[in-house]
């Protein structure tokens, strides 16, 4: 339990630190332009980000691996990269580890979340260090975990944003992946916006949701953090309700 608390504390501190660090350093960079453009001095393009992550995985094959999962239907397809962090012995019945799933970029416009995924992978690979964190205690915690990181769940939506639809949050065919799961599917809250929150034609109609469900079912995470930006909200993952 102490390890779990330390790990939760580590995850929380790493996510909040970089989130607010990024905002404090870059949050005052408004331009005079009537339409805000993506500032590629601050954000990677999706292609550069995924290329850099791929190269990082190659540099640290002792602890990082990457797979790409594809799915599609009705002429629409999606591909999601999943990076696995596991140092030392594998997760097994003899050597059980805590399984953590971290997913980012479910909404196309939330660019900062994928930057955070990149930072976390940089720290897990020890290319970057978290200020104030005791390396020895961090390493002893990390020996006991397996972490799967999905840096960019909605790459098709992200490409729409990069193409100029800066406020787009949905996937490449207009479905909100955060409303496409079976939990409360089609439920219309008071502030329901049919454009922003299009749940799709049925639960799990979207390839991205199908890939994430398959990942969750096979990996069985003890902790899943689905990171978003733009709202002050933290909800708990319940594997029995998906
Ligand atoms: Zn979001």
Boltz pocket constraint, residues with backbone or C-beta under 6 A from the ligand:
constraints:
  - pocket:
      binder: B
      contacts: [[A, 106], [A, 107], [A, 110], [A, 227], [A, 228], [A, 229]]
      max_distance: 6.0
